[in-house]
Amino acid sequence: MNIQLPAHMDKPSFLAWLEGREGRYELVGGRVLMMTGGTMAHGLIAGNVFQMLRDRLDRKTWAVLTEFGVDVGPGSIRYPDVVVVDRRGTRAKDLTTAAPAFVVEVLSPSTSAIDLRDKAAQYLRLASVAAYLSLSQDEVKAWVYVKGSAGSLGPDVVAGEGCSINVPTLGIDLPLSGIYADIEFD
């Protein structure tokens, strides 16, 4: 089956085009990109992070979402695996946010370079983002970008079941043992 994607779209046209459409898509520089499905490990890791965040964050202040668009700049809307937004700046009918607080991507072989380079730069340019987390699905390993008090960014590699990821702005720790619970590696 051949899928003909539009050559170029603006953000409002893209969001209207997406409505009722099957599959996962992102808008990057005005181009529509189809996203592939994920593995079981990908789904389990994203689900674990989602549940851990919902358990740790005040639901009156924070919304933890999947399949929610992040407006990352001109002509681009990304759909991270998990995103945390401040409820005070987001309405129930919004399709996107330009002000996420925390963004999580689970790496796939076909997207790891994009997630660690392009998406990291796009998410971290947003003033509201306190942290960006990329997670391996092949081993207990995370790339953590946390904005420091002076606004500095840094990818720290955290690996091993005994390690934890601290997100000071949200006041939470995410142990890798919980993120990777029930994952069996080959």
trRosetta pair geometry for C-beta under 8 A, 3 or more apart (Angstrom, degrees):
i j d omega theta_ij theta_ji phi_ij phi_ji
3 23 7.9 54 -132 -42 164 172
3 34 6.6 77 90 -62 144 155
5 25 7.9 161 -129 -129 121 126
5 31 8.0 63 128 -180 128 76
5 32 4.6 -152 -179 85 116 114
5 33 7.7 57 -168 -90 166 21
5 34 6.5 -137 -74 -34 135 100
6 9 5.2 64 105 -47 139 110
6 13 8.0 -127 130 135 170 119
6 17 6.7 -74 -10 -134 141 164
6 32 5.4 76 53 4 86 134
7 31 7.6 -51 172 -119 39 79
8 30 4.8 9 -154 151 86 111
8 31 6.5 -42 -102 -84 60 59
9 13 4.5 -139 -162 92 99 115
9 14 4.5 126 121 -64 134 85
9 17 6.6 -74 -129 1 157 146
9 27 6.4 -92 78 -127 109 122
9 30 6.2 171 56 -167 45 65
9 31 7.9 118 25 -109 80 15
9 32 6.1 45 15 -47 126 102
10 13 5.1 86 54 15 74 107
10 14 6.9 -137 94 -11 33 93
10 30 6.9 -17 -85 -122 43 91
10 75 7.1 -83 -127 -107 52 74
11 14 5.6 -56 -144 35 31 114
11 15 6.4 27 162 -16 66 105
11 27 6.6 161 -105 95 63 162
11 71 7.0 30 -134 -121 147 108
11 75 7.1 -145 -49 -117 86 31
11 77 6.1 113 -129 -38 97 120
11 96 7.9 -67 -172 10 121 161
12 15 5.9 -56 -147 37 31 108
12 16 6.4 28 155 -15 65 107
13 16 5.8 -57 -148 40 31 110
13 17 6.0 34 153 -23 66 109
14 17 5.6 -56 -145 37 29 113
14 18 6.3 34 154 -26 64 105
14 25 7.9 -149 -170 120 101 124
14 27 4.5 -7 -143 -72 165 142
14 32 6.6 175 -125 -88 103 99
14 77 6.5 170 106 26 144 131
15 18 5.7 -49 -147 29 31 116
15 19 7.2 48 152 -38 59 93
15 69 7.5 -87 -101 -6 103 169
15 77 7.5 74 -66 -6 91 173
15 95 5.2 99 -149 114 128 158
15 96 7.3 -100 -93 -22 130 115
16 19 5.9 -39 -162 5 36 117
17 21 6.8 11 145 -27 64 145
17 32 7.6 -75 103 -94 147 145
18 21 5.4 -106 -158 34 37 119
18 25 6.3 -146 -106 57 102 123
21 25 7.4 0 104 0 134 131
23 34 6.1 -30 163 -146 132 101
23 35 7.6 152 167 52 83 71
24 34 7.2 104 80 -167 59 59
24 35 3.9 -54 104 61 109 113
24 36 7.9 -53 59 41 115 11
24 37 7.7 135 14 -82 123 53
24 79 6.5 -136 -167 77 103 149
25 32 5.6 -12 -171 -169 126 94
25 33 6.5 149 -159 77 69 47
25 34 5.6 -39 -99 -103 80 49
25 35 6.4 -164 -87 1 22 88
25 79 7.8 85 78 0 39 136
26 32 7.7 154 80 -154 38 49
26 33 5.0 -17 61 61 85 102
26 35 6.1 73 -12 -48 97 113
26 76 7.7 14 162 -162 97 74
26 77 6.4 -157 -159 91 68 65
26 78 5.4 15 -143 -119 126 49
26 79 5.7 -138 -87 11 92 91
27 30 6.9 7 -180 -111 97 14
27 31 7.2 154 -157 73 57 35
27 32 6.0 -29 -100 -96 69 58
27 33 7.5 171 -93 17 19 81
27 75 6.6 -127 148 166 105 59
27 76 5.8 -173 106 -132 78 33
27 77 4.5 42 43 34 106 87
28 31 5.6 -32 70 63 74 89
28 33 5.5 13 13 -8 115 127
28 75 7.5 42 155 126 20 91
28 76 5.2 35 -123 -119 43 98
28 78 7.7 55 -81 -78 88 81
29 74 7.8 34 -119 106 52 84
29 75 5.0 39 -154 109 23 128
29 76 6.1 17 -40 -68 43 101
30 75 3.8 -45 -47 -157 74 130
30 76 7.9 -58 -28 -58 45 62
31 75 8.0 50 3 160 56 117
35 79 7.3 -113 -12 60 158 119
35 111 8.0 14 -140 -70 93 144
36 108 7.2 -170 71 146 111 161
36 110 6.3 55 24 56 138 150
38 42 3.3 -114 174 94 122 146
38 43 5.7 150 96 -46 119 78
38 46 7.6 64 102 -6 169 135
38 106 7.1 59 -143 87 144 125
38 108 6.3 -121 -118 -84 83 126
39 42 4.6 109 51 1 70 102
39 43 7.2 -137 97 0 43 87
39 108 7.5 153 -1 -120 96 96
39 137 6.4 135 57 150 122 149
40 43 5.7 -58 -152 40 34 111
40 44 6.2 32 153 -19 68 108
41 44 5.8 -56 -144 38 30 110
41 45 6.1 29 159 -19 66 107
41 137 4.4 122 118 -177 118 106
41 138 7.8 88 127 -70 161 40
41 183 5.6 74 -135 -141 90 109
42 45 6.1 -58 -148 36 24 108
42 46 6.3 19 157 -12 62 111
42 81 7.8 -133 177 -115 90 139
42 106 4.9 146 -147 114 76 138
42 108 6.3 10 -96 -81 139 96
42 137 5.1 -30 -75 -103 67 153
43 46 5.9 -57 -143 41 28 108
43 47 6.0 29 158 -19 64 111
44 47 5.6 -58 -145 40 28 113
44 48 6.2 31 156 -22 65 105
44 182 6.1 -128 -168 94 134 104
44 183 5.7 162 103 -82 137 90
45 48 5.8 -52 -148 33 29 112
45 49 6.5 27 155 -16 63 105
45 106 4.9 127 90 -115 127 135
45 135 5.6 -173 166 118 136 142
45 137 5.9 -128 -5 -106 149 86
45 179 6.3 30 -152 167 81 82
45 180 6.7 -4 -108 -97 92 57
45 183 6.6 31 -67 -75 87 141
46 49 5.9 -55 -149 37 31 110
46 50 6.2 36 152 -22 65 107
46 66 6.9 84 162 -113 120 127
46 81 4.2 -115 -118 174 120 122
46 82 5.9 172 -158 -37 82 103
46 104 7.4 152 -126 116 73 118
46 106 5.2 -94 -59 -18 91 135
47 50 5.5 -52 -145 35 31 116
47 51 6.3 27 158 -15 65 107
48 51 6.0 -58 -148 39 28 107
48 52 6.2 28 156 -19 65 109
48 178 6.2 169 174 148 113 68
48 179 5.3 132 112 -148 127 35
48 180 7.2 -170 80 -46 169 15
48 181 5.7 157 -123 41 136 94
48 182 7.7 179 -74 40 125 102
49 52 5.8 -56 -144 38 29 111
49 53 6.2 27 158 -17 65 108
49 81 7.4 70 61 114 138 115
49 82 5.1 -148 108 7 119 161
49 104 5.3 -168 152 158 155 167
49 106 8.0 -165 2 -61 140 104
49 133 7.8 -179 -139 96 142 140
49 135 7.3 -149 -56 -23 139 155
49 174 7.1 25 -129 -157 79 143
49 179 5.8 30 -73 -127 82 90
50 53 6.1 -63 -152 37 24 107
50 54 6.4 21 155 -16 63 109
50 64 6.0 142 -153 147 67 121
50 66 6.2 -28 -98 -48 136 113
50 82 5.2 -152 -77 -109 78 127
51 54 5.7 -56 -145 38 32 110
51 55 6.2 30 156 -19 66 109
52 55 5.8 -58 -148 38 29 111
52 56 6.2 11 159 -8 65 117
52 174 5.7 93 134 -130 144 96
52 178 5.4 107 -92 135 134 131
52 179 6.9 -56 -6 -79 156 66
53 56 6.0 -68 -140 45 28 101
53 57 5.6 2 174 -2 70 120
53 62 7.9 -108 166 130 100 135
53 64 4.4 147 110 -114 120 143
53 82 6.7 151 9 168 150 136
53 84 6.1 -133 -173 -78 140 119
53 102 7.6 -171 -127 91 136 141
53 172 7.5 80 -121 147 63 172
53 174 7.7 -13 -68 -92 75 123
54 57 6.8 -60 -120 44 20 94
54 59 7.2 31 -155 -82 74 107
54 64 4.9 -121 -69 44 77 146
56 170 7.9 69 120 141 113 114
56 172 4.6 83 147 -124 139 127
56 174 7.8 -119 1 -81 163 78
57 61 7.1 -119 170 73 93 98
57 62 4.2 -55 161 64 133 141
57 64 6.5 137 48 -47 138 113
57 84 6.8 176 -76 -140 170 130
57 170 6.4 -47 -100 -174 108 114
57 172 6.8 -51 -67 -55 80 141
58 61 4.4 49 88 21 109 108
58 62 6.1 103 68 17 62 93
59 62 6.7 -74 -111 67 30 68
59 63 7.5 64 -154 -94 67 51
60 87 6.9 -111 162 40 35 153
61 86 6.7 -42 169 -142 73 73
61 87 6.1 -171 179 22 19 107
61 88 7.4 -19 -147 -21 62 99
62 84 5.4 -9 -169 -170 117 103
62 85 7.1 145 -155 75 65 36
62 86 6.5 -47 -101 -104 62 44
62 87 6.5 -139 -88 -21 9 93
62 101 7.1 -78 -123 40 108 145
62 170 7.3 50 -82 -137 156 107
63 84 7.1 159 79 -154 47 53
63 85 5.1 -16 58 62 98 88
63 86 7.9 34 16 122 83 3
63 87 5.3 111 -29 -78 99 86
63 90 6.4 -99 27 75 138 142
64 82 6.6 -8 -174 -170 90 103
64 83 7.7 164 -154 84 47 40
64 84 5.4 -19 -101 -100 68 79
65 68 3.9 20 132 -6 136 142
65 82 7.2 148 79 -156 42 55
65 83 5.3 -25 66 65 93 86
65 84 7.6 159 19 -90 76 30
65 85 6.7 1 8 9 123 107
66 81 6.6 -25 -129 171 94 46
66 82 5.9 -37 -86 -97 78 60
66 83 7.8 145 -93 18 31 77
67 79 6.3 4 -137 -167 39 119
68 79 7.1 148 65 -138 26 77
68 83 5.5 -118 72 51 111 127
68 85 7.5 -102 127 -15 150 131
68 96 7.3 147 169 -115 72 40
68 97 7.0 25 149 3 113 104
69 77 4.7 -5 -165 180 119 114
69 78 7.1 137 -154 72 64 35
69 79 5.7 -44 -95 -85 59 78
69 95 5.8 19 30 141 127 74
69 96 3.6 -52 95 -100 111 89
69 97 7.3 156 93 18 64 59
70 77 6.8 153 71 -160 40 62
70 78 5.0 -24 61 65 98 88
70 79 7.3 166 13 -87 81 29
70 80 6.1 27 -3 -6 133 103
70 83 6.0 -176 -60 -111 117 153
70 96 6.5 165 -89 -161 12 90
70 97 6.0 -27 -114 67 62 79
70 98 7.5 118 -170 -104 61 32
70 100 5.4 -37 -117 -20 119 132
70 103 6.7 11 -72 -108 166 128
70 123 7.1 16 136 -106 152 87
70 126 7.8 -85 177 -43 113 161
71 76 7.5 120 -161 92 49 63
71 77 5.6 -28 -97 -104 56 82
71 96 4.8 87 -38 149 94 134
71 97 6.8 -147 15 95 89 27
71 98 4.2 -39 68 -86 114 83
72 76 4.9 -54 66 109 95 114
72 77 7.0 157 13 -109 82 27
72 78 5.3 34 -17 1 131 110
72 119 7.9 -90 -114 -140 166 61
72 122 3.9 30 176 170 137 115
72 123 6.5 -55 -118 -71 118 49
72 125 7.3 91 -172 56 83 112
72 126 6.8 -88 -127 -48 65 115
73 76 5.3 16 64 47 75 115
73 122 6.3 -123 7 -144 117 93
73 125 6.8 11 -58 90 127 142
76 122 6.7 -97 123 -141 147 142
77 96 5.8 -81 -138 -109 120 142
78 119 6.2 120 -133 -127 158 102
78 122 6.7 121 -22 108 141 144
78 123 7.6 -74 58 -67 152 92
80 83 5.0 111 63 -58 120 98
80 100 7.9 82 22 -140 140 175
80 103 4.8 -158 -74 -165 172 94
80 104 6.1 121 160 63 122 46
80 105 5.3 -95 -144 -72 90 80
80 119 7.7 130 -91 -173 95 133
80 123 7.7 59 -67 -91 135 134
81 104 5.5 -73 70 106 98 85
81 105 5.5 129 4 -123 104 38
81 106 5.0 58 -48 4 167 90
82 103 7.7 155 89 -160 60 39
82 104 4.0 2 59 55 99 119
83 97 7.3 174 144 45 140 128
83 100 4.9 -73 -169 -132 110 138
83 102 7.1 160 -157 87 47 59
83 103 5.4 -3 -111 -111 82 69
83 104 7.2 -154 -70 25 43 74
84 100 6.5 105 68 -172 50 89
84 101 4.9 -60 101 64 98 99
84 102 4.0 21 37 49 119 100
84 103 7.8 -128 25 -61 73 40
84 170 7.0 21 121 -101 162 142
85 89 7.1 -118 173 72 98 95
85 90 4.8 53 137 -30 134 151
85 97 5.0 -152 -112 -79 138 172
85 99 7.0 92 -142 94 94 74
85 100 5.4 -71 -85 -117 80 64
85 101 6.4 153 -113 3 27 89
86 89 4.9 52 83 20 104 102
86 90 6.8 144 80 -2 53 101
86 99 7.0 -47 31 123 105 111
86 101 5.9 97 -39 -42 86 122
86 128 7.7 -118 2 -163 116 126
87 90 6.0 -82 -135 52 33 96
89 97 7.5 89 112 -145 103 111
89 99 5.4 -43 123 80 149 141
90 94 5.4 -105 -163 31 80 150
90 97 5.6 -36 -99 -96 117 118
90 99 7.9 -151 -59 67 93 100
91 94 4.9 120 60 -31 75 99
94 97 6.5 65 141 -69 141 73
97 100 5.4 112 98 -58 127 74
98 126 6.9 -167 169 -132 62 120
98 128 7.8 115 120 14 57 134
99 126 6.8 -177 -111 177 39 119
99 127 7.7 -26 -122 69 85 82
99 128 3.8 104 -160 -28 73 165
100 103 5.4 77 116 -63 145 96
100 123 7.4 -45 65 -149 125 96
100 126 6.8 55 43 110 79 155
100 128 6.1 139 63 104 32 118
100 129 5.9 29 85 -90 84 83
101 128 6.0 -80 -84 156 52 94
101 129 6.8 145 -162 -120 19 37
101 130 5.3 7 -179 6 75 107
101 169 6.8 -154 -175 119 106 127
101 170 6.6 117 139 -73 128 106
102 129 7.3 124 -86 -150 27 69
102 130 6.0 -32 -73 56 78 97
102 131 5.3 6 -123 62 86 89
102 132 7.7 179 -159 -83 52 37
102 133 7.4 15 -178 0 94 107
102 167 6.2 18 -107 -156 133 155
102 169 8.0 178 -64 78 101 115
102 170 6.1 -13 -44 -43 138 143
103 123 4.8 -115 50 -147 156 142
103 129 6.2 -29 -2 -131 110 117
103 131 7.7 -165 34 101 63 54
103 132 4.9 -9 66 -118 100 78
103 133 7.2 178 92 28 52 68
104 132 7.8 175 -80 -162 36 50
104 133 4.7 -13 -111 69 78 104
104 134 7.9 166 -158 -83 53 30
104 135 6.9 15 -171 -9 97 113
105 111 7.9 -114 173 124 126 125
105 115 4.6 -161 120 -146 147 121
105 119 6.2 60 -37 118 160 154
105 132 7.8 7 7 -179 99 92
105 133 7.4 174 30 92 60 56
105 134 5.2 -14 70 -111 96 74
105 135 7.3 -176 94 22 47 75
106 134 7.8 143 -108 -162 17 55
106 135 4.9 -34 -113 69 66 103
106 137 5.6 64 173 -60 105 108
107 111 6.8 -160 -153 86 57 84
107 112 4.3 47 -165 -105 114 89
107 115 5.4 -154 -103 62 78 153
107 116 7.4 19 -102 -43 122 98
107 134 5.7 59 -53 176 102 99
107 135 6.4 -155 2 82 84 44
107 136 5.6 -23 44 -107 125 42
107 137 6.1 -151 70 -3 72 87
108 111 4.7 50 57 30 95 100
108 112 6.6 -147 70 -46 37 76
108 115 8.0 118 27 -22 68 138
108 137 7.0 14 -91 16 52 136
109 112 6.4 -25 -132 -12 23 114
111 114 4.9 -63 -164 49 70 114
111 115 5.3 71 137 -28 93 104
112 115 5.7 -55 -140 38 30 110
112 116 6.1 16 165 -9 67 112
112 134 8.0 106 -145 178 71 131
113 116 6.2 -63 -141 45 25 102
113 117 5.8 -8 169 10 64 120
113 118 8.0 52 128 1 69 97
114 117 6.5 -74 -131 53 20 89
114 118 4.9 -33 -157 38 66 118
114 119 5.9 66 144 -16 75 101
115 118 7.8 -12 -49 54 13 79
115 119 5.0 -23 -131 39 41 134
115 120 7.1 72 153 -36 45 87
115 134 5.2 130 142 -125 113 125
116 119 7.7 44 0 50 17 94
116 120 5.9 2 -177 -22 28 130
116 134 5.7 -150 -85 84 73 179
116 143 6.1 40 -119 66 98 169
116 155 7.8 56 -160 -127 90 151
117 120 6.2 -60 -137 32 4 109
117 121 6.7 -4 161 -11 50 109
118 121 6.0 -63 -154 36 26 107
118 122 6.3 20 155 -15 65 110
119 122 5.5 -56 -143 40 35 111
119 123 6.0 29 162 -15 70 108
119 132 7.8 174 129 -170 88 138
120 123 6.3 -59 -143 41 24 104
120 124 5.9 12 164 -9 63 118
120 132 5.8 152 -130 112 69 150
120 134 7.1 -52 -75 -36 106 127
120 143 7.9 -57 -92 122 135 127
120 145 6.0 128 -154 -26 105 156
120 155 7.3 -6 -156 -80 152 118
121 124 6.2 -64 -137 44 22 104
121 125 6.4 33 159 -32 60 105
122 125 6.0 -54 -155 22 27 114
122 126 7.7 29 150 -23 57 97
123 126 6.1 -53 -171 18 41 112
123 129 5.3 126 161 -111 81 164
123 132 4.7 115 104 -96 139 135
124 129 5.9 -118 -109 89 38 140
124 132 5.8 -85 -63 -7 89 138
124 145 5.9 -69 -84 142 128 144
124 147 7.3 157 -148 -69 91 100
124 153 5.4 51 -169 -115 143 146
126 129 4.6 86 78 -14 100 108
129 132 6.2 15 174 -52 130 93
129 147 6.9 123 105 -24 73 127
130 146 7.0 -3 151 -149 71 72
130 147 5.8 -113 -153 35 41 107
130 167 6.3 92 115 -172 120 99
130 168 7.7 -139 176 67 125 67
130 169 3.5 -116 -142 45 150 154
130 170 6.5 165 78 -28 153 88
131 144 6.8 -18 -166 -169 113 84
131 145 6.3 156 -157 88 60 60
131 146 4.5 -12 -104 -104 101 70
131 147 6.9 -129 -70 7 54 75
131 167 4.8 -109 11 -123 154 104
131 169 7.0 -175 -16 32 99 117
131 170 7.7 -84 20 -1 122 114
132 144 7.9 155 82 -158 52 40
132 145 4.3 0 55 58 94 114
133 142 6.0 -20 -165 -169 94 118
133 143 7.4 150 -158 78 45 56
133 144 5.7 -4 -110 -110 78 70
133 145 7.5 -149 -68 30 39 71
133 165 6.5 56 -114 -179 130 161
133 174 7.9 1 -116 60 165 151
134 142 6.8 150 80 -161 51 63
134 143 4.3 -3 58 54 105 105
135 141 7.6 141 -158 88 53 53
135 142 5.2 -23 -103 -106 68 86
135 143 8.0 -144 -66 25 30 69
135 179 6.5 -140 -128 167 143 134
136 139 5.1 -9 113 54 143 70
136 140 7.5 -155 67 -99 112 1
136 141 4.2 28 13 66 134 98
136 142 7.1 -125 6 -72 81 41
137 183 7.9 -136 -160 -152 66 140
138 141 8.0 -17 71 33 74 116
138 185 6.7 87 -179 -135 46 111
139 159 7.2 6 130 -144 112 110
139 185 6.3 57 -95 -119 53 154
140 159 6.2 114 104 -162 74 65
140 160 6.0 100 105 -92 121 8
140 161 5.6 -24 175 -63 171 62
140 163 7.9 146 145 40 109 108
140 176 5.2 96 -176 158 105 127
140 179 8.0 127 -141 80 83 105
140 180 4.9 -75 -105 -22 94 167
141 157 6.8 -12 -167 -170 97 93
141 158 7.3 157 -154 85 48 51
141 159 4.3 -4 -105 -104 81 96
142 157 7.3 159 83 -154 47 48
142 158 4.7 -12 61 60 97 97
142 159 7.4 -178 22 -74 61 54
142 165 6.0 -54 98 -70 158 131
142 176 6.6 -145 -11 -101 120 109
142 179 7.4 30 -63 96 129 168
143 155 5.2 -12 -174 -164 99 106
143 156 7.5 153 -158 73 48 38
143 157 5.9 -23 -101 -98 66 68
143 158 8.0 179 -83 20 19 75
144 155 7.0 135 66 -154 40 50
144 156 4.8 -27 64 61 98 90
144 157 7.7 170 17 -87 80 18
144 158 5.7 30 -8 -4 124 117
144 165 5.4 -177 -98 -135 141 111
145 153 5.5 4 -166 -168 104 97
145 154 6.6 168 -132 73 62 35
145 155 5.4 -28 -78 -88 86 64
145 156 7.8 162 -79 15 36 71
146 153 8.0 163 71 -140 29 55
146 154 7.1 -25 49 55 69 85
146 156 7.5 -17 13 13 100 117
146 166 7.6 5 -86 89 162 73
146 167 6.6 -159 -114 -117 116 61
146 168 7.3 87 -175 16 134 93
147 151 6.0 -19 -170 -140 105 41
147 152 7.3 145 -156 67 55 36
147 153 6.1 -29 -99 -89 64 71
147 169 7.7 29 59 -36 99 137
148 151 6.7 -46 68 27 73 14
148 152 4.4 -2 35 52 123 88
148 153 7.7 -143 3 -66 87 25
148 154 7.2 43 -33 2 112 110
158 163 4.8 178 178 149 100 144
158 164 7.8 -86 -177 71 144 19
158 165 5.9 177 53 -80 165 85
158 176 6.7 -165 129 -58 108 129
159 163 6.6 87 71 9 19 152
159 176 7.7 108 -150 -121 23 170
160 163 4.9 96 70 -12 86 107
160 176 6.7 110 86 68 40 151
161 176 5.9 -140 -128 95 30 104
161 177 4.7 63 -170 -84 83 88
161 180 7.1 -103 -105 64 79 129
162 176 7.7 1 49 50 20 111
162 177 7.3 38 -80 -44 28 113
163 175 7.5 151 98 -151 40 61
163 176 5.0 35 72 1 84 128
164 173 4.8 13 165 -180 129 109
164 174 6.5 156 -165 75 75 39
164 175 4.6 -40 -103 -97 93 59
164 176 6.7 -134 -88 -9 37 75
165 173 6.9 151 75 -160 45 57
165 174 4.5 -16 58 59 100 96
165 175 7.9 -166 18 -76 69 15
165 176 7.1 97 -20 -58 93 78
165 179 7.9 45 9 -37 122 143
166 172 7.7 175 -149 97 48 46
166 173 5.2 -22 -98 -103 69 80
167 170 4.5 12 114 37 115 109
167 171 7.7 -33 94 23 76 21
167 172 5.3 3 55 62 100 86
167 173 7.7 179 20 -86 69 31
167 174 7.2 35 -6 -7 107 105
168 171 7.0 28 -169 -77 37 42
174 178 6.7 -119 -172 68 68 119
174 179 6.1 63 157 -54 107 111
175 178 4.7 88 72 5 91 101
175 179 7.2 -161 98 -6 48 85
176 179 5.2 -52 -143 38 42 114
176 180 5.8 13 164 4 74 111
177 180 6.6 -70 -139 54 22 90
177 181 6.6 54 151 -67 59 82
178 181 5.5 -14 -148 -27 35 115
180 183 4.7 -80 -170 33 75 129
